Amino acid sequence: MVRLALKIVGAQGQGVNSVGEMCAKGLKRSGYCVFGYREYMSIIKGGHSSYQLDVSADPVRSSATKVDVVVTFNHHGIEKNLRDLKKGGILLHQTSQWKFRKKEDEAYIAEQGIRVLYLPTEEILRKLKAKPILGNVLITAVVWSLLGQKQEQLHELVREQFGHKKDLLELNFACIAEGFTACQQIAPGLSPTLPTPDPKWKNHLLLTGSQAMGLGIIHAGCRVYAGYPMTPSSPILTFIADMQNETGMAVKQAEDEITAAQMMVGAMHMGTRAITATAGGGFDLMTETLSLTGITETPAVFILAQRPGPGTALPTWTAQGDLSMAIGSGHGEFARLVVSASDTQDAFDLLPVAFNYAEEFQIPVIVLTDKQLGEALFTQEPFDQTRAKLKRGRLVTDKAELKKLRSSDRYDPAAPDGVSMRWLPGSEAAVFCAQGDEHTADGSDSEDAENARLQMEKRMKKIAALKAALPEPVYVGPKNPETLIVSWGSNRGVVLDVMECEELKKKSIGYLHYQYLWPLKTEAFEMLSRTAKRTIFVECSHEGQLASLLKRASGRDETQTILKYDGRPFFHDELRDSILTTLQS
């Protein structure tokens, strides 16, 4: 694969994201697959942030540790990101009279053949009588020219945003022209090599995992979204709220996570598809409500967006440390489904599935995502909007059937697979009680030992039925691999990219990817891990939580792990080197 990597860095609030997003959109329209990765600190302004784009004519699903171009808004980026550059890379900065004070920096620049370019942004803006905010367009134009792209493409992007403001539009066009002129002056004949474009990418979507998840929520027929802002789940709330006028969905920012969960469960109890989303700390507060859904057998859908813990820890960074919490949270024993999205396709496809399982088995469903998936930018083929099916399980709505119901049908211990009839409050049908105490078949309070046993067994029967209904994990690779890689969540993209590296292509490597994490299916893992000489788990956690679950369930202990827990995702060259080292050990 031929790929080019571009990194824009600076303080939060300086326009790092706007330059990255505009370049990403333009490159996609030019016929490239783009993957975008954001880093930022947990403060509103200041700090240090970056927006990295990895670009190729082939599928690209992850970021590299080294880049071809660094564009920095301030001197901190010169100091912090110089060594992110590859050999022969380009550092474009805007700090006048900058001098490298460290001899090792000058030596590194010389050894690596790095070109250092200065863009006099303030001088150019003064000449144009333009405000500092237009510096973002100027910088974008310089980068665009550096990449060998055409001015007209940027004109189109700017026209889409400012076409209704003629004066502003003309000023933006002037900035673009000056940016191209400046690039010719400071970097004559210099241009990083982009691969030959492929027109197939032009009509693809360019969106984040959170946006894809929001579209999946809408596509699932969800009518209520209740949430409380908490990074990295907040972009889902923002997206859904922005779509409210188009969808007619009821969107409520509750006063806290407990209320959000209760509102979601109340709406689901009334028959309306509803959802809530939060991060680890907010999910802690929701777990009493999660347990309530277990005993009332109310369908519920929670999105748990993972970030590093414990405590507040690193709120704007990524992790996979909440799998054990998702599986074990809430007091008492009850059935639940835990699934994990991996990319934008998964984020869209899994939400209708999550609602269907919640209603079919009358259980809570927890959909795991993480900061990396939620805020990464993906090039995605248009979604198939005909594939999803609406399944509401044993929900009775027919008037004739409603009249046949008895109160004791609601929590009937003899119900097949533990899933009993369900009907909605206000229906012309028998009355039952839905409450959090242990109850008889009609929902009445009971502390009788035999009844407690029967109701527990009824609810727990769902686990076997649910497990039987779930698909096996997805396997990619040869029939009998010598090395088996096992992972889940947002690691899928980087693992697939690594498997296409020249160093690993010729090796017999298979990849088993888990979307459905609980109840845990082990048949494929046991079969493949028995034939493989080596099994490697790749996870963004200290404990390797999926590895622990599969070891316990299958009894297979002879496995290795590649773990990362610094708040950053795996980068494809980093993971490639780790796998090669593991294979040699």
C-alpha positions in Angstrom: 0.0 0.0 0.0 1.2 3.5 -0.9 0.0 5.9 1.7 0.7 9.5 2.7 0.2 10.8 6.2 -0.4 14.5 7.1 -0.6 15.9 10.7 -2.0 19.3 11.7 -1.0 20.3 15.2 -1.6 23.3 17.5 -3.5 24.6 20.5 -7.1 23.8 20.9 -9.2 26.6 19.5 -6.7 27.5 16.7 -8.5 25.6 13.9 -6.6 22.4 13.8 -9.8 20.4 13.2 -11.2 22.7 10.5 -8.0 22.4 8.4 -8.0 18.6 8.9 -11.6 18.2 8.0 -11.4 20.4 4.9 -8.3 18.5 3.6 -10.0 15.2 4.3 -13.2 16.1 2.4 -11.2 17.4 -0.5 -8.9 14.4 -0.7 -11.9 12.0 -0.6 -13.5 13.9 -3.5 -10.2 13.7 -5.4 -10.4 9.9 -5.3 -8.6 8.9 -2.0 -9.5 6.8 1.0 -8.9 8.9 4.1 -8.7 7.9 7.7 -8.6 10.7 10.3 -7.3 10.5 13.9 -7.8 13.2 16.5 -5.8 13.8 19.7 -6.7 16.6 22.1 -6.5 17.4 25.8 -9.4 17.6 28.2 -9.5 21.4 28.3 -11.6 23.8 26.1 -8.7 26.0 24.9 -5.0 25.7 24.9 -3.2 22.4 25.5 -1.9 20.6 22.4 -4.1 18.8 19.8 -3.6 17.2 16.5 -5.6 16.0 13.5 -3.8 13.3 11.4 -4.9 12.1 8.0 -3.7 8.9 6.5 -4.4 8.8 2.8 -4.3 6.1 0.1 -5.9 4.9 -3.0 -6.3 1.5 -1.2 -8.4 1.0 1.9 -6.8 2.6 4.9 -8.3 1.9 8.4 -5.7 3.1 10.8 -3.0 5.7 11.5 0.8 5.5 11.3 3.2 6.7 14.0 5.3 8.6 11.4 4.0 11.1 8.9 5.1 12.8 5.7 4.0 16.4 6.6 3.5 18.2 9.9 1.7 21.5 9.8 2.0 23.4 13.1 0.1 26.5 14.2 2.5 27.3 17.0 6.1 26.7 18.3 4.9 23.9 20.6 4.2 21.8 17.5 7.7 22.4 16.2 9.1 21.1 19.4 6.6 18.3 20.2 6.1 16.9 16.7 9.4 17.2 14.9 10.2 13.6 15.4 6.8 12.4 14.1 8.2 13.1 10.6 9.5 10.4 8.3 12.8 10.6 6.6 12.5 13.3 3.9 9.4 14.8 5.6 8.2 18.4 5.6 7.7 20.6 8.6 5.5 23.7 7.8 5.3 26.2 10.6 4.1 29.8 11.2 6.4 31.0 14.0 8.4 34.0 12.8 12.1 34.1 13.6 12.1 30.6 14.9 15.4 29.0 15.6 16.1 25.5 16.9 17.8 25.8 20.2 18.7 22.1 20.7 21.6 20.7 18.7 20.0 17.3 18.6 17.0 18.8 16.8 19.3 20.3 14.1 21.1 17.0 13.9 17.8 15.1 13.5 16.7 17.5 10.7 20.0 17.0 8.9 20.1 13.2 9.3 16.5 12.7 8.2 16.6 15.2 5.4 13.6 17.1 6.7 12.6 20.3 4.9 11.6 23.1 7.3 9.2 25.7 5.7 8.0 29.0 7.2 4.7 30.4 6.2 4.3 34.2 7.1 0.6 33.8 7.9 0.1 37.1 9.8 1.9 39.1 7.0 -0.3 37.6 4.3 -3.5 38.2 6.3 -2.6 41.8 6.9 -2.0 42.3 3.2 -5.5 40.9 2.5 -7.0 42.8 5.4 -8.4 39.5 6.6 -9.2 38.4 10.2 -7.0 35.8 11.9 -9.7 33.1 11.5 -9.2 33.1 7.8 -5.7 31.8 8.5 -7.2 28.3 8.5 -8.2 28.7 4.8 -4.8 30.1 4.0 -3.0 27.2 5.6 -5.4 24.7 4.0 -4.5 26.2 0.6 -0.8 25.9 1.2 -1.2 22.2 2.1 -3.5 21.7 -0.8 -0.9 23.2 -3.2 1.8 21.2 -1.5 -0.1 18.0 -2.3 -0.4 18.9 -5.9 -4.2 19.5 -5.9 -6.2 22.2 -7.8 -7.5 25.5 -6.5 -11.0 24.8 -7.9 -11.5 21.9 -5.6 -10.9 24.2 -2.6 -13.2 26.8 -4.1 -16.0 24.2 -4.2 -15.5 23.3 -0.6 -15.5 27.0 0.5 -18.5 27.8 -1.7 -20.5 25.1 0.0 -19.9 26.7 3.4 -19.9 30.4 2.6 -21.8 30.6 -0.7 -24.6 32.6 0.9 -22.1 35.3 2.1 -20.6 36.9 -1.1 -18.1 39.2 0.6 -16.8 36.4 2.8 -16.7 34.0 -0.1 -14.5 36.4 -2.2 -12.1 36.9 0.8 -11.8 33.1 1.2 -11.0 32.8 -2.5 -8.3 35.5 -2.1 -6.8 33.5 0.8 -6.7 30.4 -1.4 -4.9 32.2 -4.2 -2.4 33.7 -1.7 -1.9 30.2 -0.2 -1.0 28.7 -3.6 1.3 31.6 -4.4 3.0 31.3 -1.0 3.5 27.5 -1.4 5.3 28.1 -4.8 7.6 30.7 -3.1 8.5 28.7 0.0 8.5 25.2 -1.5 9.3 25.4 -5.2 9.2 22.0 -6.8 8.6 20.3 -3.5 5.6 17.9 -3.3 5.0 14.7 -1.2 4.0 11.8 -3.4 0.3 10.9 -3.5 -0.7 7.6 -5.0 -2.7 7.5 -8.2 -6.3 8.3 -7.2 -9.1 5.8 -7.5 -12.5 7.3 -8.6 -14.4 4.7 -6.6 -13.8 6.7 -3.4 -15.5 9.9 -4.7 -19.0 8.8 -3.9 -18.2 7.3 -0.5 -19.3 8.9 2.8 -16.8 10.6 5.1 -18.0 10.4 8.7 -17.0 9.6 12.2 -18.0 6.5 14.2 -20.4 8.6 16.3 -22.1 9.9 13.2 -22.5 6.4 11.9 -23.9 5.2 15.2 -26.3 8.1 15.2 -27.5 7.1 11.7 -27.8 3.5 13.0 -30.0 4.7 15.9 -32.3 6.6 13.5 -32.4 3.6 11.1 -33.4 1.3 13.9 -36.6 3.2 14.4 -35.5 4.9 17.7 -37.9 7.7 18.7 -36.4 8.8 22.0 -32.8 9.7 22.9 -32.1 10.6 26.5 -28.6 11.4 27.6 -26.2 13.5 29.6 -23.0 14.8 28.0 -19.9 12.8 28.8 -16.9 12.4 26.5 -16.6 10.3 24.3 -20.4 9.7 24.1 -21.3 13.4 23.6 -20.8 13.5 19.8 -23.6 11.0 19.5 -26.0 13.3 21.5 -24.8 16.3 19.4 -25.5 14.5 16.1 -28.9 13.2 17.2 -29.9 16.6 18.4 -28.8 18.2 15.1 -31.0 15.7 13.3 -34.0 16.3 15.5 -36.0 18.4 13.1 -35.5 15.9 10.3 -36.3 12.8 12.3 -38.9 14.1 14.7 -37.1 12.2 17.5 -37.6 13.3 21.1 -34.1 14.3 22.3 -33.7 15.1 26.0 -30.5 16.2 27.8 -31.3 15.0 31.3 -30.0 16.5 34.5 -27.8 13.4 35.1 -27.1 9.9 33.9 -29.5 8.3 36.3 -32.4 10.3 34.9 -31.3 9.6 31.3 -31.3 5.9 32.0 -34.7 6.0 33.7 -36.2 8.0 30.9 -34.9 5.5 28.3 -36.3 2.5 30.2 -39.7 4.3 30.8 -40.0 4.9 27.1 -39.1 1.3 26.2 -41.6 0.1 28.8 -44.3 2.1 26.9 -43.3 0.5 23.6 -41.2 3.4 22.1 -37.7 2.5 21.0 -35.4 4.6 23.1 -31.6 4.7 23.8 -29.1 6.4 26.1 -25.4 6.8 25.8 -22.6 7.6 28.3 -19.0 6.9 29.2 -17.7 4.7 32.1 -18.4 7.1 35.0 -21.9 7.8 33.8 -22.5 4.1 33.2 -21.6 3.5 36.9 -24.6 5.6 37.8 -26.9 3.8 35.4 -26.2 0.3 36.6 -29.1 0.3 39.2 -31.5 1.0 36.3 -29.8 -1.7 34.3 -30.5 -4.2 37.1 -34.1 -3.0 37.2 -34.5 -3.9 33.5 -33.3 -7.4 34.5 -36.1 -8.1 36.9 -38.9 -6.2 35.1 -37.8 -7.8 31.8 -37.9 -4.5 30.0 -36.0 -4.1 26.7 -33.3 -1.5 27.1 -30.3 -0.3 25.0 -27.3 1.4 26.5 -24.3 2.8 24.6 -21.1 2.6 26.6 -18.3 4.8 25.1 -15.0 3.7 26.6 -12.2 5.9 27.8 -9.3 5.3 30.2 -10.1 5.0 33.9 -10.3 4.7 36.8 -11.9 7.9 38.0 -11.8 10.8 35.5 -8.4 9.6 34.3 -8.0 10.5 30.6 -11.4 11.7 29.5 -10.5 12.6 25.9 -8.5 9.5 25.1 -9.3 5.9 24.2 -9.4 2.5 25.9 -11.1 -0.9 26.0 -11.1 -1.3 29.8 -14.9 -1.5 30.3 -15.7 -4.9 28.9 -15.7 -6.6 32.3 -18.0 -3.8 33.7 -20.4 -4.2 30.8 -20.6 -7.9 31.4 -20.8 -7.8 35.2 -22.4 -4.5 36.1 -25.7 -4.3 38.0 -26.6 -6.3 41.1 -27.9 -9.8 40.9 -27.9 -12.2 38.1 -29.8 -11.6 34.8 -29.4 -12.0 31.1 -27.9 -9.3 29.0 -26.2 -8.9 25.6 -22.9 -7.0 25.1 -21.9 -6.1 21.6 -19.1 -4.0 20.3 -18.9 -1.8 17.2 -15.6 -1.8 15.3 -15.9 0.8 12.5 -18.6 2.9 10.8 -20.2 -0.1 9.1 -20.5 -1.9 12.4 -21.7 1.3 14.1 -24.6 1.6 11.6 -25.4 -2.1 11.4 -25.4 -3.1 15.0 -27.9 -0.6 16.3 -31.0 -2.1 14.6 -29.7 -5.5 15.7 -29.3 -4.3 19.3 -32.9 -3.0 19.5 -34.1 -6.3 17.9 -32.3 -8.5 20.5 -33.5 -6.2 23.3 -37.1 -6.6 22.3 -37.0 -10.3 21.2 -35.4 -11.4 24.5 -36.7 -8.6 26.8 -33.2 -7.8 28.1 -30.8 -4.9 28.3 -28.3 -4.6 25.5 -25.0 -2.8 26.0 -23.3 -1.5 22.8 -19.7 -0.8 23.4 -17.8 1.9 21.5 -14.7 3.9 22.4 -13.1 7.3 21.8 -11.0 6.0 18.8 -14.1 4.7 16.9 -16.3 7.5 18.0 -14.1 10.4 16.8 -12.0 8.8 14.0 -12.9 9.8 10.5 -13.7 7.0 8.1 -14.2 6.7 4.3 -17.4 4.6 4.2 -19.3 3.2 1.3 -23.0 4.2 1.3 -25.0 2.2 3.9 -27.5 -0.4 2.8 -30.8 0.9 4.2 -32.8 -2.1 3.2 -31.0 -4.8 5.1 -32.2 -4.1 8.7 -35.4 -5.8 9.9 -37.7 -4.7 12.6 -38.2 -7.5 15.2 -40.3 -6.9 18.3 -40.4 -10.4 19.7 -43.4 -11.5 21.7 -45.0 -8.0 21.8 -48.7 -8.4 21.5 -50.6 -5.6 19.7 -53.4 -7.4 17.9 -56.7 -6.5 19.6 -58.1 -10.0 19.5 -54.9 -11.5 20.9 -54.8 -8.9 23.6 -58.2 -9.9 24.9 -57.0 -13.5 25.3 -54.1 -12.5 27.7 -54.1 -13.2 31.4 -52.2 -11.2 34.0 -50.1 -14.2 34.7 -48.9 -14.4 31.1 -46.5 -11.5 31.7 -44.0 -13.3 33.9 -45.0 -16.9 33.2 -42.2 -19.2 34.4 -43.2 -21.8 31.8 -42.6 -19.3 28.9 -40.5 -20.8 26.1 -36.8 -19.9 26.6 -37.8 -17.7 29.4 -39.4 -15.0 27.1 -43.0 -14.4 28.0 -45.7 -12.4 26.4 -45.3 -8.6 26.6 -48.0 -5.9 26.1 -48.0 -2.2 26.5 -49.6 -0.1 29.3 -52.9 1.2 28.2 -53.7 -1.8 26.0 -57.2 -3.3 26.3 -55.8 -6.3 28.1 -55.2 -7.9 31.5 -53.4 -5.8 34.1 -50.0 -6.8 35.4 -47.5 -5.1 37.8 -44.0 -4.1 36.6 -41.8 -3.4 39.6 -38.4 -4.1 41.1 -39.3 -6.6 43.8 -39.4 -10.3 43.2 -42.8 -11.2 41.9 -45.2 -13.8 40.8 -46.3 -14.4 37.2 -48.6 -11.4 37.3 -46.0 -9.1 38.9 -47.4 -9.2 42.4 -44.9 -9.1 45.3 -43.7 -12.4 46.6 -40.9 -13.6 48.8 -41.9 -17.3 48.5 -38.8 -19.5 48.0 -40.3 -21.7 45.3 -41.6 -18.7 43.3 -38.1 -17.0 43.6 -36.5 -20.1 42.2 -38.9 -20.3 39.3 -38.6 -16.7 38.4 -34.8 -16.7 38.5 -34.7 -19.8 36.3 -37.2 -18.2 33.9 -35.0 -15.1 33.4 -31.8 -17.0 33.2 -33.1 -19.4 30.5 -32.8 -16.5 28.2 -29.0 -16.7 28.2 -28.9 -20.1 26.5 -31.5 -19.1 23.9 -29.7 -15.8 23.3 -26.4 -17.5 22.9 -27.8 -19.9 20.4 -29.2 -17.0 18.3 -25.9 -15.1 18.2 -23.5 -15.4 15.2 -20.0 -16.7 15.6 -17.1 -14.2 15.7 -15.9 -13.2 12.2 -12.8 -14.9 10.9 -10.5 -13.7 8.2 -7.5 -15.8 7.0 -6.4 -19.2 6.0 -8.3 -22.3 7.1 -5.5 -23.6 9.4 -3.5 -20.5 10.4 -0.1 -20.9 12.1 -0.8 -17.7 14.0 -4.2 -16.7 15.3 -4.8 -13.0 16.2 -7.9 -12.4 18.4 -9.3 -9.0 19.1 -12.5 -6.8 19.3 -13.8 -3.3 18.9 -11.9 -0.5 17.1 -8.8 -2.7 16.8 -10.2 -4.4 13.8 -9.2 -1.8 11.3 -5.5 -1.7 12.4 -5.3 -5.5 12.5 -6.6 -5.8 9.0 -4.2 -3.1 7.8 -1.3 -4.9 9.5 -2.2 -8.2 7.9 -1.7 -6.5 4.5 1.8 -5.3 5.3 4.5 -6.9 3.1 6.3 -8.3 6.2 3.2 -10.3 7.3 1.4 -11.0 4.0 3.5 -14.2 3.4 3.0 -15.6 6.9 0.0 -17.8 7.8 -2.0 -15.4 10.0 -5.7 -15.5 10.7 -7.8 -13.0 12.5 -10.8 -13.8 14.7 -12.8 -10.7 15.5 -15.5 -10.6 18.3 -18.5 -8.3 17.8 -20.8 -10.3 20.2 -18.9 -10.4 23.5 -21.6 -11.7 25.9 -22.9 -14.4 26.1 -19.5 -15.6 24.8 -19.3 -18.1 22.0 -16.1 -20.1 22.0 -16.5 -22.8 19.4 -14.6 -20.9 16.6 -11.9 -19.8 19.0 -11.3 -23.3 20.4 -11.1 -24.8 16.9 -8.8 -22.2 15.5 -6.5 -21.9 18.5 -6.1 -25.7 18.6 -4.7 -25.7 15.1 -2.7 -22.6 15.3 0.9 -22.8 16.7 0.4 -19.4 18.4 -2.6 -17.3 19.6 -2.1 -13.6 20.1 -4.7 -11.3 21.8 -4.6 -7.6 20.8 -6.4 -5.3 23.2 -6.3 -1.7 24.5 -6.4 -2.6 28.2 -3.9 -3.6 30.9 -5.6 -6.9 31.8 -6.5 -8.2 28.4 -10.2 -8.6 29.3 -11.3 -10.6 26.3 -8.3 -12.9 26.7 -9.2 -13.5 30.3 -12.8 -14.3 29.4 -11.9 -16.7 26.6 -9.2 -18.5 28.7 -11.8 -19.0 31.5 -14.5 -20.2 29.1 -12.3 -22.5 27.0 -9.6 -23.5 29.4 -7.0 -22.6 26.8 -4.1 -20.8 28.6 -1.3 -21.0 26.0 -1.9 -17.6 24.5 0.1 -14.4 24.2 -1.0 -10.7 24.5 -0.1 -7.4 22.9 -1.7 -4.8 25.1 -1.7 -1.0 25.0 -3.1 1.2 27.8 -1.7 4.7 27.4 -4.9 6.2 26.0 -3.7 6.0 22.4 -4.9 3.4 19.9 -2.7 1.0 18.1 -0.9 2.5 15.1 -0.4 0.1 12.2 3.4 0.3 12.0 3.6 -0.1 15.8 1.3 -3.1 15.9 3.1 -4.6 12.9 6.4 -4.4 14.7 4.9 -5.8 17.9 3.5 -8.8 16.0 6.8 -9.5 14.3 8.6 -9.3 17.6 6.1 -11.7 19.2 6.5 -14.2 16.3 10.2 -14.2 16.8 10.0 -14.8 20.5 
